[in-house]
Amino acid sequence: TRSPTVEISHEALLTEWTRLRTWIDEAREDVRVQRRLAEAMRDWIAADRDDAYLLKGGLLEQMHGWVATTSVQVSAAEQSFLEVSVTERDREAQDLREREQRTVEAERRQRQRGRQLLVVGVVTVLVAVLAMFGTVQWRSALGAKGDLEDRLTVDDLVSASRSALVDDPELALLLAMQSVRETVDLGFATEEA
């Protein structure tokens, strides 16, 4: 590495030098984490850089945070492996956000379709009710028109009978009898309706 190194001259220094022991203990955890990173990278490379072998979850967060704070040198390959893992994590997070957005959008469209169907249903029911009401009113108007025509016919017969009374009493009598028959038929029709 061409960096300055220290060589221990006696084993007693390892146990008696408190500051050195503290440094060794602190470095021991860094070395473990670095070995774990190197091992994960070797597995990834052995698997032809399959995404399934990238760091994920808590381990990725631990390694990513560790690299930012450690004094241990991380190789370019290990750094690249870590960056690919972070990129894949970010891509998966983006995919998840997009799926969630599509789900929210689909649910919104479904609710909108439901409201539209409800409106169409209500309008259909209103149209049906209005059509039924219109049909009843139309039939009632037809019946009233028929009754009116029958009454006008009776009135015409009575008027004709009066006019014919002086000139042709027999015709006047026949017309009067016909008006009575029409009135009786009109009365039965009114009672039946």
C-alpha positions as CSV (number, residue, x, y, z in Angstrom):
1,T,0.0,0.0,0.0
2,R,3.1,2.2,0.3
3,S,1.6,3.8,3.4
4,P,3.4,4.0,6.7
5,T,3.2,0.9,8.8
6,V,4.0,0.0,12.3
7,E,5.6,-3.3,13.4
8,I,5.0,-4.6,16.9
9,S,8.4,-5.3,18.5
10,H,7.1,-7.2,21.5
11,E,3.8,-9.0,22.4
12,A,3.6,-7.2,25.7
13,L,2.8,-4.0,23.8
14,L,-0.5,-5.6,22.6
15,T,-1.7,-6.3,26.1
16,E,-0.2,-3.4,28.1
17,W,-0.6,-0.5,25.8
18,T,-4.1,0.6,26.5
19,R,-4.5,3.0,23.6
20,L,-3.2,0.4,21.1
21,R,-5.6,-2.1,22.5
22,T,-8.5,0.4,22.1
23,W,-7.4,1.0,18.5
24,I,-7.2,-2.8,17.8
25,D,-10.7,-3.4,19.3
26,E,-12.2,-0.5,17.2
27,A,-10.5,-1.7,14.1
28,R,-11.6,-5.3,14.7
29,E,-15.3,-4.4,14.0
30,D,-14.3,-2.5,10.9
31,V,-12.3,-5.5,9.7
32,R,-15.3,-7.8,10.3
33,V,-17.6,-5.4,8.3
34,Q,-15.1,-5.0,5.5
35,R,-14.7,-8.8,5.3
36,R,-18.5,-9.2,5.1
37,L,-18.6,-6.6,2.3
38,A,-15.8,-8.4,0.4
39,E,-17.5,-11.8,0.8
40,A,-20.8,-10.5,-0.4
41,M,-19.1,-8.9,-3.4
42,R,-17.3,-12.2,-4.2
43,D,-20.6,-14.0,-4.1
44,W,-22.2,-11.5,-6.4
45,I,-19.3,-11.8,-8.9
46,A,-19.4,-15.6,-8.7
47,A,-23.2,-15.4,-9.5
48,D,-22.4,-13.4,-12.7
49,R,-23.5,-10.2,-11.0
50,D,-27.0,-11.4,-10.4
51,D,-29.2,-8.7,-8.7
52,A,-30.4,-11.3,-6.2
53,Y,-26.9,-11.3,-4.7
54,L,-26.7,-7.5,-4.1
55,L,-26.9,-6.1,-0.6
56,K,-30.4,-5.4,0.5
57,G,-32.3,-4.0,3.5
58,G,-30.6,-3.4,6.8
59,L,-27.3,-5.0,5.7
60,L,-27.1,-2.5,2.8
61,E,-27.9,0.4,5.1
62,Q,-25.3,-0.8,7.6
63,M,-22.6,-1.2,4.9
64,H,-23.5,2.1,3.2
65,G,-23.3,4.0,6.5
66,W,-20.1,2.2,7.5
67,V,-18.3,3.1,4.3
68,A,-19.1,6.8,4.9
69,T,-17.6,6.7,8.5
70,T,-14.8,4.1,8.5
71,S,-11.1,4.7,8.1
72,V,-10.6,1.3,6.5
73,Q,-9.8,1.5,2.8
74,V,-12.5,0.0,0.6
75,S,-11.4,-1.3,-2.7
76,A,-12.8,0.1,-6.0
77,A,-14.6,-3.2,-6.7
78,E,-16.2,-3.2,-3.2
79,Q,-17.2,0.5,-3.7
80,S,-18.7,-0.4,-7.1
81,F,-20.6,-3.3,-5.6
82,L,-22.0,-1.1,-2.9
83,E,-23.0,1.6,-5.5
84,V,-24.7,-1.0,-7.6
85,S,-26.6,-2.3,-4.5
86,V,-27.7,1.3,-3.7
87,T,-28.7,1.9,-7.3
88,E,-30.8,-1.3,-7.3
89,R,-32.4,-0.4,-4.0
90,D,-33.3,3.0,-5.4
91,R,-34.7,1.5,-8.6
92,E,-36.8,-1.0,-6.6
93,A,-38.1,1.8,-4.4
94,Q,-39.0,3.8,-7.5
95,D,-40.8,0.7,-9.0
96,L,-42.7,0.3,-5.7
97,R,-43.7,4.0,-5.7
98,E,-44.9,3.7,-9.3
99,R,-46.9,0.5,-8.6
100,E,-48.5,2.2,-5.6
101,Q,-49.3,5.2,-7.8
102,R,-50.8,2.9,-10.4
103,T,-52.9,1.2,-7.7
104,V,-54.1,4.5,-6.3
105,E,-54.9,5.7,-9.8
106,A,-56.8,2.5,-10.6
107,E,-58.7,2.8,-7.3
108,R,-59.6,6.4,-8.2
109,R,-60.8,5.4,-11.6
110,Q,-62.8,2.6,-10.1
111,R,-64.5,4.9,-7.7
112,Q,-65.2,7.4,-10.5
113,R,-66.7,4.6,-12.6
114,G,-68.8,3.6,-9.6
115,R,-70.1,7.2,-9.3
116,Q,-70.8,7.3,-13.0
117,L,-72.7,4.0,-12.9
118,L,-74.7,5.3,-9.9
119,V,-75.6,8.5,-11.8
120,V,-76.6,6.5,-14.8
121,G,-78.7,4.2,-12.6
122,V,-80.4,7.1,-11.0
123,V,-81.1,8.8,-14.3
124,T,-82.4,5.5,-15.7
125,V,-84.8,5.1,-12.8
126,L,-85.9,8.7,-13.1
127,V,-86.5,8.2,-16.9
128,A,-88.4,5.0,-16.2
129,V,-90.6,6.7,-13.6
130,L,-91.2,9.7,-15.8
131,A,-92.1,7.3,-18.7
132,M,-94.5,5.4,-16.5
133,F,-96.0,8.7,-15.3
134,G,-96.2,10.0,-18.9
135,T,-97.9,6.8,-20.0
136,V,-100.5,7.0,-17.3
137,Q,-101.1,10.6,-18.0
138,W,-101.3,9.9,-21.8
139,R,-103.9,7.1,-21.2
140,S,-105.8,9.3,-18.8
141,A,-105.8,12.1,-21.4
142,L,-107.0,9.6,-24.1
143,G,-109.8,8.5,-21.8
144,A,-110.7,12.1,-21.0
145,K,-110.7,12.9,-24.7
146,G,-112.9,10.0,-25.4
147,D,-115.3,11.0,-22.7
148,L,-115.3,14.6,-24.0
149,E,-116.0,13.3,-27.5
150,D,-118.9,11.1,-26.2
151,R,-120.3,14.1,-24.3
152,L,-120.1,16.3,-27.4
153,T,-121.8,13.6,-29.4
154,V,-124.6,13.5,-26.8
155,D,-124.8,17.3,-26.9
156,D,-125.0,17.2,-30.7
157,L,-127.8,14.6,-30.5
158,V,-129.7,16.7,-28.0
159,S,-129.3,19.8,-30.2
160,A,-130.3,18.0,-33.3
161,S,-133.3,16.5,-31.5
162,R,-134.5,20.1,-30.4
163,S,-134.0,21.4,-34.0
164,A,-135.9,18.5,-35.5
165,L,-138.8,18.7,-32.9
166,V,-140.8,21.2,-34.9
167,D,-140.2,19.9,-38.4
168,D,-139.9,16.1,-37.8
169,P,-141.0,15.0,-34.3
170,E,-140.3,11.3,-35.1
171,L,-136.7,12.1,-35.9
172,A,-136.5,14.3,-32.8
173,L,-137.7,11.4,-30.7
174,L,-135.2,9.0,-32.3
175,L,-132.4,11.5,-31.7
176,A,-133.5,12.0,-28.1
177,M,-133.5,8.2,-27.5
178,Q,-130.1,7.9,-29.0
179,S,-128.7,10.6,-26.8
180,V,-130.2,8.8,-23.7
181,R,-128.5,5.5,-24.8
182,E,-125.2,7.4,-25.3
183,T,-125.6,9.0,-21.9
184,V,-126.3,5.6,-20.3
185,D,-123.2,4.1,-22.0
186,L,-121.2,7.1,-21.0
187,G,-122.3,6.6,-17.4
188,F,-121.3,2.9,-17.4
189,A,-117.9,3.8,-18.9
190,T,-117.3,6.5,-16.3
191,E,-118.2,4.1,-13.5
192,E,-115.9,1.3,-14.9
193,A,-113.0,3.7,-15.2
